Amino acid sequence: MSRPYNPQLIEPKWQGVWEEAGLFQHSELQFDDPQLKPQDKKYLLFAFAYPSGSGLHVGHVESKTALDILARFDRMNGKKVFFPVGWDAFGLPAENYAIKTGIPPAVTTKEAIKTFRRQIKRIGISYDWANELATNHPDYYRWTQWIFLQLYNKGLAYQATAPVNWCPQDQTVLANEQVINGECERCSAQVIQKEMKQWFFKITLYQDELISGLDKVDWPNATKQQQLNWIGRSKGLTIDFRLKSSDQKFTIWTKFWETVYGTTFIVIAPEKFEKMELIKQMKAQDLGLVQKYLAEAKKKTEEERRIGKDKTGVDTGLKVINPVNGKEVPLFMADYVLMGVGTAIVMGVPAHDERDFQFAKKFGLSVQPVVTYSDKKIDEQVQKGEISFEGAGKLINSGEFDGLEAWGEGKTRMAEWMIDQGFGSWETTYKLRDWLISRQRYWGAPIPIVYDPEGKAHAVKEEHLPWSLPTDVDFKPTGESPLKSSKELIERTERLYGPGWRPEFDTMDTFVDSSWYFMRYLDRNNSESFAGPERLKHCLPVDLYMIGPEHTVLHLLYSRFFTKFLRDQGFLTIDEPFAKMRHQGMILGPDNRKMSKSKGNVVNPDEIIEKFGADTLRLYEMFIGPLEADKPWDVRAVAGIYRFLTRINGLVSSFDHQQVAVELNSLRRKLHQTLAKVTDDIPKLKFNTAISSMMELVNEWEAAHNKANEYLMTKEELGAFIKILAPFAPFLAEELWQTTSSAHDQVAVRSKAGFRSIHLESWPLHNPQLARVTVQIIPIQINGKLRGQIEVPAEYATDQGAVIKQALEVEKIQPLLKGKKILKEIYIPGKILNLVVVE
């Protein structure tokens, strides 16, 4: 008689037993073994989580469960697994909540972490909680500040005045990614541009290695491309135009120098215009419009300027000389030209660039074609100035280069000529800019800098680290850093450094905290260094990093920068932090939209667990589709997974009462095929197909049991099935293991509590002979529609003639072919046969 499946009873029970046993805790200690081989270790990492007050939703469960399955699988296969957990605890949401409620962020963050910890443990994630850390703890941000000081001492942390995105409501600087359609992503306030003195990290020093290093890692190609696009390396030619009135240089950078003869205007960024003090060169009648435009441009964010559909601009009244032909062209100022891109001055070639074409049409500027095309219709429209077109063709209106291929000899010879004439030169440019880390916020790591009475910056002495975040702070936004309201911080600075000294009041971007956390996990209790050299050497790089696609640019770029810098200082021996990385997809709401409170479509995992159990939740999220795909939530399918686990519980728990046959049979063959399939799928993160194979086995198992009232497999094979279930449904697997003879008939590793956990067992091996596929099912299509199927011996599945002959003999197929002619036989060996027929 089988026992009822009651996850609400068994899951809390085993959660408590595992905690008492200390399973998988202090696992970093196993890496102190100097004999440890690289192939024997596995460092699995899930992206640093922000502990929001609302707790987990089911979307968070997917990636955590995926890595947990892999961690449990690797342990059972004898790997030394390190699977840590921690919290990216600093940040603006907690500070905004403090402003709203008056509750200090330290309090709300602590409560949020408690909620997350409870939920994660209830899901059965086998984290090494003994190495848990949080970025807001002084023993963590002490080392964040220490890394800042290493960068500062090497000249890679510096101050500079720069335009920033400023949120007037949150009263803080925002990164470009935090500005959505010109509004703050948090509060939706209109963002403005503001000049401020800020702290930067010189990430651009590593820009070339950040590109070449991508060849060393196993990452999705799309992620690598995003990194390359952000760095934006590009080789081109600089060309020196000059101002007509003063011969002042206007250097442009371009990849399309072959069209330089078609330049009919020049455009300069507003910031560059001011920096070159061109307003002094202008006529009085032009000043009003230009000054008004400058003021309007300062209200726009860089992102608005970059993607704005309506390209605005203003004629400065100044003229610039094109060096290749001596022609005068007007100088416009336009905010779509960005200060940090190229030289912040661009040449306008409207005949061969769509953006330039639209700008020329808007301001009534001339269009000068310099390329002719073989497509007569396109060429005629280009020559008439009706359209712009960029493509291969021959140069025209280009002096001595006429008739040459624009993208061939003409391009090469023109570059050589301009360089020889002295107004052109090769130059490689980058979109990447130095990392602005200053934040005018409270809830972050204080920047460890103090200023002497003359205002000169000095590093905080290492013996004064951690440079503590004060608690006597007014959270209300004032337009200045909240730390300015701290009497304790000011008094501390003067006490340690002298009268008249003042502290830096800005805190660090929270990306700084999360750029090195994977190193601290390895040695979180070390008070002498950020991590011991042996552990860093043995454990890094991270073997698999699971991270959402929304973090594929900046977080990864910054982590790679920190890794390369610390390597150069002799602290690391690796070049890249994450050897392999994969992204999970998104669990969408039942309405097929992204989950959010505002849409009312958030699914709380606590509710699912209360009704169906954590094993059901885990198995469902792994089964509904490929890990990397977006998938909608379907509560009916959740119930189906619950029924599947109930069937497993019934089959296994009544095993002891059945007569077991050991002869070869189809069920035993299916079991060993399933063992092979699951073993192959888990390292590939193909969890949905692994679960599907277990479902097929259970279907056949149940049918065999109902028919013969016996299980037709050995006790060892029963135990093997429970073992492959264990990573997916750890609670039920433990219950079945402990309550069947499987747990007592085999030698197992004992935990500290004395019981023999299935999660400390060895992974089962399949019998290759039993797992061998003997029969393959071949679907038969007629004109693309499925009409039947045949079974063929596996060894004959590649014999097209034999397969077609057998298909034509199928009773259901013959009437469908009567009176028809087979035009084509399309056979994919072992997969499908399609017959193309006509009357």
ABEGO torsion letter per residue (X at the ends): XBBBBBAAAAAAAAAAAAAAAGBGBGAAAAAABAABBAAABBBBBBBBBBBBAAEBBAAAAAAAAAAAAAAAAAAAAGBBBBBBBBBBABEAAAAAAAAAAGBBAAAAAAAAAAAAAAAAAAAGBBBBAAABBBAABAAAAAAAAAAAAAAAAAGABBBBBBBBBBBAAAGBBBBAAABBGGBBAAAGBBBBBBBBBBBBBBAAAAAAAAAAAAAABBBBAAAAAAAAAAAGBBBBBBBBBBBAAAGBBBBBBBABAAAAAABABBBBBAAAAAAAGAAAABBAAAAAAAAAAAAAAAABBAAAAAABABBBBBBAGBBBBBAAAGBBBBBBBBAABBAABEAGBBBBBAAABAAAAAAAAAAGBBBBBABBBABAAAAAAAAAGABBBBBBBBBBGAEAABGBBAABAAAAAAAAAAAAAGABBBBBBBABBBBBABBBBABBBBBBBBBBAAGBBBBBBAAAOBBBBBABBBABBAGBBAAAABAAAAAAAAAAAEBGBBBBABBBBAAAAAAAAAAAAABAABAABABBAAAAAAAOBBABBBBBAAAABAAAAAAAAAAAAAAAAGABABABABABBBBBBBBBBAAGBBBBAAAGABBBAAAAAAAAEAAAAAAAAAAAEBAABBBBBBAAAAAAAAAAAAAAAAAAAAAAABBBBABBBAAAAAAAAAAAAAAAAAAAGBAAAAAAAAAAAAAAAAAAAAAAGBAGBBAAAAAAAAAAAAAABAAAAAAAAAABAAAAABBBBBBAAGBBBAAABBBBBBBAAAABBABBBBBBBBGGBBAEBBBBBAAAAABAAAAAAAAAABAAAAAAABGBBBABBBBBBGABBBBBBBX
